[in-house]
């Protein structure tokens, strides 16, 4: 429809030479084309949204795993500290006994 309009303008007739039904048909065709382009753009954006949601879910799952791993490491360190404190207390007790 754009090409028809361009050709008619080149010939000098413009819209004046077109009857109202032809002009309306051209406008309708242009609107349909725009609608289709908008639909394609929406589908493309919906695909991007889906992909981003998937990436976000993956990142959230990774964050949960990393938080769990960090919690486990922290618990292990607390256990090690408790063990070392107990060993220190035993050694201090033994040292005090040996001094006496």
C-alpha beads as a LAMMPS data file, in Angstrom:
LAMMPS data file: protein, C-alpha beads

100 atoms
99 bonds

1 atom types
1 bond types

-500.0 500.0 xlo xhi
-500.0 500.0 ylo yhi
-500.0 500.0 zlo zhi

Masses

1 110.0

Atoms # bond

1 1 1 0.000 0.000 0.000
2 1 1 2.906 2.313 0.692
3 1 1 4.360 1.588 -2.714
4 1 1 1.008 2.334 -4.387
5 1 1 0.806 5.630 -2.530
6 1 1 4.388 6.526 -3.458
7 1 1 3.796 5.683 -7.105
8 1 1 0.585 7.707 -7.194
9 1 1 2.369 10.670 -5.615
10 1 1 5.192 10.380 -8.143
11 1 1 2.629 10.457 -10.932
12 1 1 1.268 13.615 -9.449
13 1 1 -2.160 12.315 -8.677
14 1 1 -1.781 12.077 -4.912
15 1 1 -4.871 11.338 -2.897
16 1 1 -6.917 13.605 -5.130
17 1 1 -6.859 11.005 -7.880
18 1 1 -7.889 8.215 -5.565
19 1 1 -11.478 7.630 -4.711
20 1 1 -12.463 7.507 -1.049
21 1 1 -12.810 3.714 -0.950
22 1 1 -9.301 3.242 -2.357
23 1 1 -7.898 5.727 0.153
24 1 1 -9.806 4.003 2.958
25 1 1 -8.539 0.629 1.798
26 1 1 -4.989 1.931 1.792
27 1 1 -5.420 3.375 5.272
28 1 1 -6.950 0.110 6.479
29 1 1 -4.098 -1.870 4.990
30 1 1 -1.592 0.456 6.641
31 1 1 -3.340 0.043 9.993
32 1 1 -3.322 -3.737 9.579
33 1 1 0.367 -3.618 8.811
34 1 1 1.022 -1.482 11.885
35 1 1 -1.096 -3.846 13.985
36 1 1 0.926 -6.827 12.764
37 1 1 4.196 -5.030 13.496
38 1 1 2.944 -4.172 16.987
39 1 1 1.888 -7.803 17.520
40 1 1 5.345 -9.006 16.475
41 1 1 6.967 -6.475 18.795
42 1 1 4.745 -7.619 21.681
43 1 1 5.640 -11.254 21.003
44 1 1 9.315 -10.361 20.943
45 1 1 9.009 -8.470 24.227
46 1 1 7.025 -11.305 25.799
47 1 1 9.837 -13.661 24.810
48 1 1 12.352 -11.343 26.442
49 1 1 10.203 -11.151 29.584
50 1 1 10.016 -14.948 29.701
51 1 1 13.773 -15.219 29.271
52 1 1 14.438 -12.604 31.968
53 1 1 12.045 -14.321 34.377
54 1 1 13.841 -17.603 33.760
55 1 1 17.212 -15.959 34.366
56 1 1 15.874 -14.343 37.541
57 1 1 14.610 -17.705 38.825
58 1 1 17.997 -19.263 38.075
59 1 1 19.778 -16.449 39.890
60 1 1 17.435 -16.736 42.872
61 1 1 18.041 -20.487 43.043
62 1 1 21.795 -19.895 42.840
63 1 1 21.553 -17.286 45.599
64 1 1 19.628 -19.728 47.818
65 1 1 22.290 -22.394 47.210
66 1 1 25.101 -19.968 47.973
67 1 1 23.352 -18.774 51.143
68 1 1 22.893 -22.378 52.290
69 1 1 26.540 -23.128 51.558
70 1 1 27.643 -20.029 53.471
71 1 1 25.399 -21.006 56.408
72 1 1 26.939 -24.492 56.474
73 1 1 30.462 -23.049 56.360
74 1 1 29.614 -20.656 59.174
75 1 1 28.251 -23.529 61.270
76 1 1 31.436 -25.528 60.638
77 1 1 33.542 -22.552 61.735
78 1 1 31.452 -22.156 64.890
79 1 1 31.950 -25.855 65.616
80 1 1 35.709 -25.514 65.066
81 1 1 35.851 -22.514 67.387
82 1 1 33.926 -24.416 70.049
83 1 1 36.306 -27.373 69.677
84 1 1 39.354 -25.130 69.924
85 1 1 37.940 -23.387 72.989
86 1 1 37.370 -26.762 74.630
87 1 1 40.930 -27.844 73.744
88 1 1 42.308 -24.581 75.078
89 1 1 40.394 -25.008 78.325
90 1 1 41.687 -28.561 78.710
91 1 1 45.270 -27.423 78.036
92 1 1 44.955 -24.543 80.487
93 1 1 43.587 -26.932 83.094
94 1 1 46.454 -29.383 82.426
95 1 1 48.996 -26.541 82.574
96 1 1 47.599 -25.338 85.882
97 1 1 47.723 -28.916 87.254
98 1 1 51.339 -29.287 86.113
99 1 1 52.302 -25.976 87.713
100 1 1 50.893 -27.148 91.017

Bonds

1 1 1 2
2 1 2 3
3 1 3 4
4 1 4 5
5 1 5 6
6 1 6 7
7 1 7 8
8 1 8 9
9 1 9 10
10 1 10 11
11 1 11 12
12 1 12 13
13 1 13 14
14 1 14 15
15 1 15 16
16 1 16 17
17 1 17 18
18 1 18 19
19 1 19 20
20 1 20 21
21 1 21 22
22 1 22 23
23 1 23 24
24 1 24 25
25 1 25 26
26 1 26 27
27 1 27 28
28 1 28 29
29 1 29 30
30 1 30 31
31 1 31 32
32 1 32 33
33 1 33 34
34 1 34 35
35 1 35 36
36 1 36 37
37 1 37 38
38 1 38 39
39 1 39 40
40 1 40 41
41 1 41 42
42 1 42 43
43 1 43 44
44 1 44 45
45 1 45 46
46 1 46 47
47 1 47 48
48 1 48 49
49 1 49 50
50 1 50 51
51 1 51 52
52 1 52 53
53 1 53 54
54 1 54 55
55 1 55 56
56 1 56 57
57 1 57 58
58 1 58 59
59 1 59 60
60 1 60 61
61 1 61 62
62 1 62 63
63 1 63 64
64 1 64 65
65 1 65 66
66 1 66 67
67 1 67 68
68 1 68 69
69 1 69 70
70 1 70 71
71 1 71 72
72 1 72 73
73 1 73 74
74 1 74 75
75 1 75 76
76 1 76 77
77 1 77 78
78 1 78 79
79 1 79 80
80 1 80 81
81 1 81 82
82 1 82 83
83 1 83 84
84 1 84 85
85 1 85 86
86 1 86 87
87 1 87 88
88 1 88 89
89 1 89 90
90 1 90 91
91 1 91 92
92 1 92 93
93 1 93 94
94 1 94 95
95 1 95 96
96 1 96 97
97 1 97 98
98 1 98 99
99 1 99 100
